[in-house]
Every structure is written in C-alpha cells, then in structure tokens.
C-alpha cells in the first residue's frame, strides 16, 4: 500500500497526538520510506538480514548512516519486524 490513497488513510487514522504515525508507517510506508528501506536492506550483510530481529540500536544506526537513510525511520521498521517475528513465533 505504499503511496496509495488507502495507505494514506491508514496513516492518518493511526496518528497520535503529536502527529506521528509509526503504526501507520509500518502498515503503509510512503514511496520515499519504502525506497529508503530497500536501500538500507540492500547494504545489509547476509548475517544482518538473518538476524535483523536481534540488531542493536548501534547496528541499526550504522546501517542507516551507511545507506544514507533516516535512522529513526529505519529503526521503526527494524523494531516492527522484530515484534512481528516474535509474535509469529509464539
């Protein structure tokens, strides 16, 4: 749903009182966020990809910096992935 009207509606629905929409971001990234996420994942090593759910904040920051993407955005996606992975294992 990246970049489509329904995705924007989801993001709007999940905004908090500060105007952020981290939950909506996970469900429907913007095209720019999706491209940044792809760029960050593309530079990850096979070990980082396999263990993405266990990356430290420092590792996430280094990957984001090396990929030239917003570290907060990348962190939201990595944390969302880790939570989803944990939930599907239980």
Secondary structure, 3 states (H helix, E strand, C coil): CCCCHHHHHHHHHCCCCCCCCHHHHHHCCCHHHHHHHHHHHHHCCHHHHHCHHHCCHHHHHHHHHHHCCCHHHHHHHHHHHHHHHHHHHC
